[in-house]
Amino acid sequence: MKKIELLSPAKNLEVGIAAINHGADAVYIGGPSFGAREKVGNSIEDIETLCRHAALFDAKVYVTMNTLLFDNELEDARKLAYDCWNAGVDALIVQDMALLNMDMPPIALHASTQCHNIDAEKVKFLEDVGFSQVVLARELSIEQIKDIRSKTTVPLEYFIHGALCVSYSGQCYLSHVIGGRSANRGACAQPCRLSWNLENAEGRRLVSNRHLLSLRDLNNSKNIEELIDAGITSFKIEGRLKDIDYVKNVTAFYRKTIDEIIERRNDICRSSRGESNPAFYPNPEKSFSRGFTDYFIHGRQKYIDAPYSPKSMGEYLGTIEKVKNKSVTIRTGKTLHNGDGLCFLDRENNLLGFNVNAVSRDASMLPTIKHIDTSKNRQSQRQTVTSNSDISMATRFKIEGSKIFRNSDLVWQKEVEKSQGNRKMKIDLIFTDTEDGFALSAKLHDTDSEYITTYLSAEKEIANNAEKALENIKNKLLQWGDTEFVVEEFCFSHQVAESPSQCQGSEFSVQQPTAYFIRASVLGEMKKDLVEKLRSYLIEKHRDERERRDVKATTSDIIYPKEHLTYLGNVINKKAREFYELHGVKDIEDGLEKIKSNDELVVMTTKHCIRYANNICSKEIGKPATSLYLVNDKGRFRLDFDCRNCCMKVIKEK
């Protein structure tokens, strides 16, 4: 049976634990250094704590070591890999091939999307040299994923939600060229989110002051089953810079989405155990988003960009019916609250927002229009909100009938903040009368795991009321409070049974258990001891069963798909150069992080086409694809259009 993994981000220990508790099968987190988000490093001690918590549920922890490494950093990276392995980490997500050419621990390696994993030939090479999972490029379509799956066997990982890099990952140098902050070194300044002007070769401005490289956020929730059938087994949520509430909400949402698919199929299952019970109704629209797109999964489409603002729009509420002074009447099927944050695009398409200070509702319903809420279906009603904001709404709103959004739902936010996830594992429990006392045994329900037992030596005192005594013992033993366990089956026995079901209609039911008087505190101590033993057993079992990579050097008969690597190959150290030479690459240029070049450079390669997005696609208007330029105070960059392959390149000219 194919195991399906929901992989969530964690910027720190607290967020990682929240992700696991809200349903993640795995989390990825940055270590002390060498992660592609330099601002979110974590200590080995915190990572070890996270690994222990995840292991309880047989969930995994991946550490991102996905920056390019200079020669003087290789030894520190090697030591960090050993620290991660000893801490219980399941795999490292890496970009630099130097790590395959070094004395490393037997920890599994995953090929980061920054390795530019766009076709079957590249993925097959990565599989052959020892990667145990490959993160595919976000730009791939269902058909391209199917082709890769048909020619490889390595597990495939794919982004399903979150912010989109406009460039192919690992192929963006715009931040480095503009300000020396390399995306491949974890220091991207995100110039793609800045506003730009679009000019033609003569300098005539075609578009002014728009976020022309900024994309909407990814949302593939409607495509999960199709992706499973195409060959994806690990579903990745972007967001190692995101706060805990975002991770709780989006993780819980995709947990529910994936579980609904698993429940009606018999060929797939979860890759971890335990059921989560969030204290809120998950809804991705309520977390940060610039609007959603499923990108290129079904081919090129309009409206994948967010040209008006890189800020969060939030959930769509409805339309404006009336604007008067500082009050706005909205027609919506969603309930507004004091303190909510609302936003809209003004007459010049600038994003403006305000906080709600008061809400009044019109009881008259409008049956001709319905808006669907995520938690309930309601007909829309008029709600008038007022604000003390300085925004002069009457003049800034486009027109009555314009769209309005909520990017902060105060009531819902409080529910998310309080949610602990409450992830529980079902156990079978047996209370046994032994010769010198009592025993309490437990194992995971519906598994072949072994029973874990705690013993208590004690003098036995027969109870006066047998029925009541047994009932009291049972009631106390069924209460597991805020632990990770909940009892699914329970029985009394005179010896440890193989399962509670044996206590019914078997040799164990022949002898009725003797009813003893046992203090509640004694039973509580037995449970406490059993919980610790169960935790230790599950953690050690997970650590012992971690995937181990063959650390033997790869052989030269595995040939890299290309004989020549330009600076786009991202080679900046000797070990990486030796790796590629071993695998048949004959000509290797240094990466841009190692050299300073005044040559013409491709600083970004993207599937996002500014011509197409602005209705000037040469294929559609029947004219040749002449050069255009992106211009702002950071520089002037030429746009070249590869219409045959339907992609765009951003060029730094000499």
C-alpha angles and dihedrals in degrees: 000000000000115000117222119209127203106202118198132187126245125191090185145356095278093053092045092054090047090052092052092045091051095052113281116151089201140004132207120213139171121253126217090289147350095055122133090241103059093186095062107059122151134201122250088241091059091045091052090051090051091048091054092050093047092047091061087069094035086250121147136235121212121191119211113231092158106135127105111260131221119219093256090056099053097088093049089049091051092051091048090054090056091047090053093049092050090048091058101259113162100209145350121233105218142177104180113083090207087087090067090055098054142077098274135166117255091264118141117254126215120199108236120228084247087075085076096242101187107137144031094255093060095042092049090054091051090049092050094051092054113273112146096199134020126207107217125218114269091230095068122114127221090259093051091050090051090052092051091047092050091056101039140044102201114115111265125221124198135183113245104171144020142041118353125221105221091216128063102269114261090020100080119102100156095107091047094049094045100045111355093258107131121209088203088058095049097257105103112160091200100235086169088075092056124098117259139184121231116221136173124234091274092055096253110149114236100172126018132210100343132140091245097169097042116108133201117252123273120254117172097163092123092051102051098107092044089052091049090053090047091057108267114140102167117058112198129204115205119225124097087152094049125108126249096260091056092051093047093050100043093042092051091047095053091041088059092044095050094042091055089057094045092050093062098042131068098197099068137049141175118278094220136037137240133066122248126215111194117198093229140050106260116232122165092204089069093060126070113301139147090212122290138273134167087216115207100341090115097025134273117337140169126261101034090130133077102211099164102057141353089214127100118279095184124192124349111245105179139264137318116252100176141004121198123166104305098342127092126194111212129191106216143140092219127089116245124209138199108268096030118139116231130186140186142173113259127218090282093046094253115146112243130175144186140184122248114241098176138010129202123182131212109222092206110100128218104219096182094070128049130187118195117227118205093239103032141008113246135168112242121259136186115266122179119206129190130200139189088218120135089231110116095220097184091065101031100052113092098227138316107283094044120136124262129194139197116225096172125041105186099193094046091045091058090052091053093048091054095046116108095180091237094218111189137186121211116236137187112229131199127185111203133196106220131188095260101025139315141315132205117200132185140176136173111279118250093009136103092236117133126258116261113210137195120195132209123196110208144142109260124234115194111226122238092221107042097185094050093044093053091046091051092050092049094047092050094047092051092059110090098159118191095351122116092255138083124184115245099171130018138179144162118238144172089225137019107281125208088239139353088252088069088064088069121065094353141093089286093064092054091076114052111221115254111244113235131182107245123175116241090235090058092052089047092055091049091053092046091053092045092051091055092047092049091049093049092047094050094045094049092044091054093047092049092050096049115131111262122209122220101246095196114123114268116250127248093239090078101089124204112232093243133051094200129051120192123193085286087075089071098222112160104150139055096244092056090047090052090049094055092043089053088055097051105271107143104182122040126177122202118256121253092253088066100043139040111228129190091186124109106279137193100229097176137019115194143167088216107101116203090196092056093044091052096043096250098108109151091223091054099043095036098236131119117270100254120187122276130189135223110214136183137126090291094063148283119281129185120230118217120191122214096194094174091063092028097235138119131224127206110214132200104209124216 
